[in-house]
Amino acid sequence: MSRWITLFFQKVLPTPFTIAILLTLLSFLLAFLFAPFEAEGLTRVFHLLRFWEAGIWNTKLLVFAYQMMLILVLGHVLALSNLAQQLINQLCRWANSTGAAVVLVSVSTLLITFLNWGLGLVFGSLLARAMGEKAARENIPLNYPLVGAAAYVGMMVFHGGISGSAPLKVAESGHLKGLMGASFSPALPDFIPTTLTTFSTNNLVLYGLLVLLLPLVLYLMRKTTPSDVSTLPVPIKLQVEHSTPSGMERLTYSFWFSKGIALLFFTAVVVQYATALEQGSLSPNFLNFSMLGCCFLLHKNIHHFLLAVKEAVKGVGGILIQFPLYFGIMGLLSSSGLGQQIAAALVGFATPATLPIITFFSAGILNLFVPSGGGQWAIQGPIIIESAQQLGVSLPKTIMAFAYGDQITNMLQPFWALPLLAITKLKAKELLPYSLIIMAVGGMVFLVGLML
């Protein structure tokens, strides 16, 4: 089964960017044929082009794209800090077997990913890589692909965590109005606090169950095999230039100057976000601002921080170029009225009891083609919110159903595994046999949670 799925991704599905272009063309075709606005022929095409262009340059959505890129970059920068490296080295001391390795990697990844998906993904990858190097160095039998799969499990809980795109954005004042555009209803709240989504009892219980179950499942899947990681390159380290700074350049290499900048950031966090935190309303700005302060605190100096940034920005190219295309699709769906039509069809098919389940499965399927939670939210968000309103279903529950569906098929979609594969030197087909089982376990947990 894993060989068939690998072949499908390699031979049938094009690259994620090509998929974004094909989805754009499909949206144009559907809007031209079915959108309920009055225009014919070339005039109709011109209207659609205007809707598309306005969506691409939607200011609020472009800010959203930049926020998502910063979450990944700053998480990666934190994972490259000396403190993270020391933690990795300490954890490696306990990894003397495949069972111990997969439990340590999976638990660490699940806990950190709840705080920040970029940090969790990169930290887990670096930890798996370090354990593979230790096994090769000390001739410890290790199922390295299983350890790599353990480092990827965090991407199955990330959207229900603090840095999840949908729960984080709906907690931001004005986001729902910007997302819904012309179809915004006065009945919609200005924002939905994270106390009702990320930090709801239901979500925390499901997350806790997965933290217990997934390491156990990985441990049971262990199968000791001879180490095959002896060809791993030298450990990944930042190339620090050794030079003698002079004049004002000394500030770039000053330990205390970077710590002073960190103190400035943390003071601003308290001043700016204290009220929002009391209301249970986290936001991408709060998360990124806090992480930026942590980056200055945990890196030796500004020079070391900038070296980490240079390494981290290599992983955001897909978000940078694909998000505007997703925003254009959203503009087409919203302004043409096609999105409302799709929502109406969904409402006609769904019931208040089944809408969360339908949302879960539809989000999982769409994630195979739009492998970005933020980009997918821009497309699917208006539809599920409109459907939930019409059926009287809880908005927080519907949003979390979307989040669970989006993250579950990450175990099948190798897009977000690319940083992990680059760091660990594994191949996607080596992870799939294990990640498919993980997906099945997680899927059952989420479905039971939504039904109860």
C-alpha positions in Angstrom: 0.0 0.0 0.0 2.8 2.4 0.9 4.5 1.7 -2.5 1.3 2.5 -4.3 0.8 5.8 -2.5 4.4 6.8 -3.0 4.0 6.0 -6.8 0.8 8.1 -6.8 2.6 11.1 -5.4 5.6 10.8 -7.6 3.8 9.9 -10.9 0.3 11.4 -10.7 0.4 14.5 -8.5 2.5 17.4 -9.8 4.4 19.8 -7.6 2.5 21.8 -5.0 3.0 25.0 -7.0 1.7 23.4 -10.1 -1.3 22.2 -8.2 -2.0 25.7 -7.0 -2.0 26.9 -10.6 -4.3 24.1 -11.7 -6.7 24.9 -8.8 -6.7 28.5 -9.9 -7.7 27.5 -13.5 -10.4 25.1 -12.1 -11.8 27.9 -10.0 -11.9 30.2 -13.0 -13.8 27.6 -15.0 -16.3 26.8 -12.2 -16.9 30.5 -11.5 -17.4 31.2 -15.2 -20.0 28.4 -15.5 -21.8 28.5 -12.2 -21.2 31.8 -10.2 -24.4 33.7 -9.7 -23.5 37.2 -10.8 -24.9 38.9 -13.8 -22.5 39.2 -16.7 -21.9 37.3 -19.9 -19.1 36.5 -22.3 -15.9 38.5 -22.1 -17.5 40.9 -19.6 -17.9 37.9 -17.2 -14.3 36.9 -17.8 -13.1 40.5 -17.0 -15.1 40.5 -13.8 -13.5 37.2 -12.7 -10.1 38.5 -13.5 -10.8 41.6 -11.3 -12.0 39.3 -8.4 -8.9 37.2 -8.8 -6.5 40.1 -8.8 -8.2 41.7 -5.8 -7.8 38.4 -3.9 -4.1 38.1 -4.7 -3.4 41.6 -3.3 -5.8 41.4 -0.4 -3.8 43.3 2.2 -5.0 41.4 5.3 -4.3 38.1 3.7 -0.8 39.1 2.6 -0.1 40.1 6.2 -1.4 36.6 7.1 1.1 35.0 4.7 4.0 36.9 6.2 2.9 35.9 9.7 2.9 32.2 8.6 6.3 32.5 7.1 7.7 34.0 10.3 6.2 31.2 12.4 8.3 28.7 10.3 11.4 30.8 10.1 11.6 31.8 13.8 10.8 28.2 14.9 13.7 27.0 12.7 16.0 29.7 14.1 15.1 28.7 17.7 15.8 25.0 16.8 19.3 26.1 15.7 20.1 27.9 19.0 22.7 26.5 21.4 20.1 25.7 24.0 18.2 23.5 21.6 21.4 21.8 20.5 22.3 21.1 24.2 18.8 19.6 24.7 19.2 17.4 21.7 22.5 16.2 23.0 21.1 15.4 26.4 18.1 13.4 24.9 20.5 11.5 22.7 22.2 10.1 25.8 19.1 8.1 26.6 18.6 6.7 23.0 20.3 3.3 23.2 17.6 1.4 21.2 15.0 2.0 18.6 12.2 1.9 21.3 13.8 4.5 23.4 14.6 6.7 20.4 11.1 6.7 19.0 9.5 7.5 22.4 12.0 10.4 23.1 11.7 11.8 19.6 7.9 11.6 19.3 7.1 12.9 22.8 9.6 15.8 22.3 8.1 16.6 18.9 4.5 16.5 20.1 5.1 18.8 23.0 7.2 21.3 21.1 4.9 21.3 18.1 2.0 22.3 20.2 3.9 25.5 21.0 5.1 26.2 17.4 4.9 23.9 14.4 8.0 25.2 12.8 10.1 24.7 15.9 8.7 21.2 16.5 9.3 20.1 12.9 12.9 21.3 12.8 13.7 20.3 16.4 12.3 16.8 15.8 14.3 16.4 12.6 17.5 17.5 14.2 16.9 15.2 17.1 16.2 12.2 14.8 19.3 13.1 12.8 21.5 13.2 16.0 20.2 9.9 17.1 21.0 8.4 13.7 24.5 9.8 13.9 24.9 8.3 17.4 23.7 4.9 16.2 26.2 5.0 13.3 29.0 6.2 15.6 28.4 3.7 18.3 27.2 0.8 16.2 23.8 0.7 17.8 21.1 -1.2 15.8 18.4 1.3 14.9 15.4 1.5 12.7 16.2 4.9 11.4 13.1 5.4 9.2 10.9 4.7 12.2 12.8 7.4 14.2 12.3 9.8 11.3 8.5 9.0 11.3 8.5 9.8 15.0 9.9 13.2 14.3 7.1 13.9 11.8 4.1 13.1 14.1 4.0 16.6 15.4 2.5 17.7 12.0 -0.6 15.7 12.9 -1.3 17.9 16.0 0.1 21.3 14.9 -3.2 22.8 13.7 -4.8 22.2 17.1 -1.8 23.9 18.8 -0.9 27.4 19.6 0.5 28.2 16.2 -2.3 26.6 14.2 -3.4 28.9 11.4 -7.2 28.8 11.6 -7.6 29.0 15.5 -4.9 31.6 15.6 -6.3 33.8 12.9 -10.0 33.7 14.0 -8.8 34.9 17.4 -7.5 38.1 15.7 -9.9 41.0 15.6 -11.3 41.7 12.2 -10.0 38.5 10.5 -13.4 36.9 10.0 -14.7 40.1 8.3 -11.7 40.2 6.0 -12.0 36.4 5.3 -15.7 36.5 4.5 -15.6 39.6 2.4 -18.9 40.5 0.8 -20.6 37.5 2.5 -19.7 38.7 6.0 -22.8 38.6 8.3 -23.4 40.9 11.3 -24.2 37.8 13.3 -20.5 36.7 13.1 -18.4 37.7 16.1 -15.4 40.0 15.7 -13.1 37.2 16.8 -13.2 33.8 18.4 -10.9 33.5 21.4 -8.4 30.6 21.6 -10.1 29.5 24.9 -12.9 28.2 22.7 -10.6 26.5 20.2 -7.0 25.7 21.0 -7.4 25.8 24.8 -10.9 24.2 24.9 -11.3 21.2 27.1 -12.2 19.0 24.1 -9.1 19.9 22.1 -6.7 19.5 25.1 -8.2 16.1 25.9 -7.7 14.9 22.3 -4.2 16.3 22.3 -3.4 14.5 25.6 -4.7 11.2 24.2 -2.4 11.5 21.2 0.6 12.4 23.3 0.0 9.1 25.1 -1.1 6.9 22.2 1.3 7.9 19.4 4.6 7.1 21.2 3.0 3.8 22.4 2.1 2.9 18.8 5.5 3.8 17.5 7.1 1.8 20.3 5.0 -1.2 19.4 6.1 -0.8 15.7 9.8 -0.9 16.6 11.7 -3.6 14.7 15.4 -3.7 15.4 17.5 -3.8 12.3 21.2 -3.2 11.6 22.1 0.5 11.4 22.2 1.8 7.9 23.0 5.4 8.7 26.8 5.2 8.6 26.8 7.3 5.4 25.2 10.3 7.1 27.2 13.5 6.5 28.9 15.3 9.4 26.5 16.9 12.0 24.6 20.0 10.9 26.1 23.1 12.4 26.1 26.8 11.6 29.2 28.0 9.9 30.4 30.7 12.3 32.9 33.1 10.8 35.8 33.9 13.1 36.9 37.5 12.7 38.0 40.4 14.9 35.2 43.0 14.8 36.1 46.7 15.2 34.1 49.8 15.9 30.3 49.6 15.9 30.6 46.1 14.3 31.3 44.9 17.8 27.6 45.3 18.7 26.8 42.5 16.2 29.1 40.1 18.1 28.2 41.4 21.6 26.5 38.9 23.9 25.0 41.5 26.2 23.7 43.7 23.3 21.5 40.9 22.0 20.2 40.1 25.5 19.3 43.8 25.9 17.3 43.6 22.6 15.6 40.5 24.0 14.6 42.3 27.1 13.2 45.1 25.0 11.0 42.6 23.1 9.7 40.9 26.3 8.8 44.3 27.8 6.9 45.2 24.7 5.1 41.8 24.8 3.8 42.6 28.3 2.8 46.1 27.4 1.1 45.3 24.2 -0.5 41.9 24.7 -1.3 41.7 28.4 -5.0 42.6 27.9 -5.4 40.2 24.9 -3.9 37.3 26.9 -6.3 38.0 29.8 -9.2 37.6 27.2 -7.7 34.4 25.9 -7.0 35.9 22.5 -3.6 34.8 21.2 -2.6 36.1 17.7 0.2 35.4 15.2 1.7 38.8 16.0 2.0 37.8 19.7 3.5 34.5 18.8 6.0 35.9 16.4 6.9 38.8 18.6 7.6 36.5 21.5 9.6 34.1 19.4 11.7 36.9 18.0 12.6 37.9 21.6 13.4 34.3 22.4 15.7 34.2 19.3 17.8 37.2 20.6 17.8 35.6 24.0 18.9 32.1 23.1 21.4 32.9 20.3 24.9 33.9 21.3 24.8 37.2 19.5 23.2 39.0 16.6 25.8 37.5 14.2 24.9 34.0 15.2 21.1 34.8 15.0 21.5 36.1 11.4 23.4 33.0 10.4 20.5 30.9 11.7 18.0 33.1 9.8 20.0 32.6 6.6 19.6 28.9 7.1 16.0 29.0 8.1 14.6 31.1 5.2 15.4 28.3 2.7 12.3 26.6 3.9 9.7 29.3 3.2 9.9 29.5 -0.6 6.7 27.4 -1.0 4.6 29.6 1.3 6.0 32.8 -0.3 5.0 32.0 -3.8 1.9 29.8 -3.3 -0.1 31.8 -0.8 -1.0 34.7 -3.3 -2.4 32.1 -5.6 -4.6 30.7 -2.8 -5.7 34.2 -2.0 -6.7 34.7 -5.6 -8.8 31.6 -5.5 -10.5 32.9 -2.3 -11.2 36.2 -4.1 -12.8 34.3 -6.9 -15.0 32.2 -4.7 -16.0 35.1 -2.4 -16.7 37.9 -4.8 -18.3 35.8 -7.5 -20.7 34.2 -5.1 -19.5 30.7 -5.9 -18.3 30.2 -2.4 -21.8 30.9 -1.0 -23.2 28.4 -3.6 -20.8 25.7 -2.5 -21.7 26.4 1.2 -25.4 26.2 0.3 -24.9 22.9 -1.4 -23.0 21.6 1.7 -25.8 22.8 4.0 -28.3 21.0 1.9 -26.3 17.8 2.2 -25.2 18.1 5.8 -27.0 18.2 9.1 -25.9 19.9 12.4 -24.6 16.5 13.5 -22.7 15.6 10.4 -21.2 19.0 9.4 -18.1 18.7 11.6 -17.5 15.2 10.2 -17.9 16.3 6.6 -15.7 19.3 7.3 -13.0 16.9 8.8 -13.0 14.7 5.7 -13.2 17.5 3.1 -10.3 19.3 4.8 -8.2 16.1 4.8 -8.8 15.6 1.1 -8.1 19.2 0.2 -4.9 19.1 2.2 -3.5 16.6 -0.3 -3.8 19.3 -3.0 -3.3 22.5 -0.9 -0.6 21.4 1.7 -0.6 24.6 3.6 -3.0 25.1 6.5 -3.0 28.8 6.0 -3.6 28.6 2.3 -6.3 26.0 2.8 -8.0 28.1 5.4 -8.1 31.0 2.9 -10.0 28.8 0.4 -12.2 26.6 2.7 -12.7 28.9 5.7 -15.4 31.1 4.2 -17.3 28.0 3.0 -17.3 26.2 6.4 -18.1 29.4 8.3 -21.1 30.1 6.0 -22.3 26.5 6.4 -21.9 26.5 10.2 -23.9 29.7 10.4 -26.8 28.4 8.3 -27.0 25.1 10.2 -26.5 26.7 13.6 -23.4 24.6 14.3 -20.8 25.8 16.8 -18.2 27.9 15.0 -15.3 26.8 17.3 -16.2 23.1 16.8 -16.4 23.5 13.0 -13.1 25.4 12.9 -11.4 22.6 15.0 -12.9 20.0 12.7 -11.2 21.8 9.8 -8.0 21.9 11.7 -8.1 18.2 12.5 -8.8 17.3 8.9 -6.1 19.5 7.6 -3.4 18.0 9.9 -4.3 14.4 9.7 -3.4 13.9 6.0 0.0 15.5 6.6 1.0 11.9 7.4 0.1 11.1 3.8 1.2 14.4 2.1 5.0 14.7 2.0 5.1 18.5 1.4 5.8 19.4 5.1 8.2 16.5 5.4 10.6 18.2 3.0 12.6 19.9 5.8 12.7 16.7 7.7 13.9 14.7 4.7 16.6 17.3 4.0 17.9 17.1 7.5 17.6 13.4 8.1 18.6 12.3 4.6 15.6 9.9 4.6 13.2 9.4 1.7 9.4 9.8 1.8 8.8 6.2 0.9 10.8 5.1 4.0 8.4 7.1 6.3 5.1 6.2 4.7 4.7 2.7 6.1 4.8 4.1 9.6 3.1 7.5 9.0 0.1 5.7 7.5 -0.5 3.7 10.7 -0.1 6.9 12.7 -2.7 8.6 10.5 -5.2 5.8 11.1 -4.7 6.0 14.9 -5.0 9.8 14.9 -8.0 9.8 12.6 -9.9 7.5 14.9 -9.1 9.8 17.9 -10.3 12.9 16.1 -13.5 11.3 14.7 -14.5 10.0 18.1 -13.8 13.4 19.6 -15.9 15.2 17.0 -18.8 12.7 17.4 -18.8 13.0 21.1 
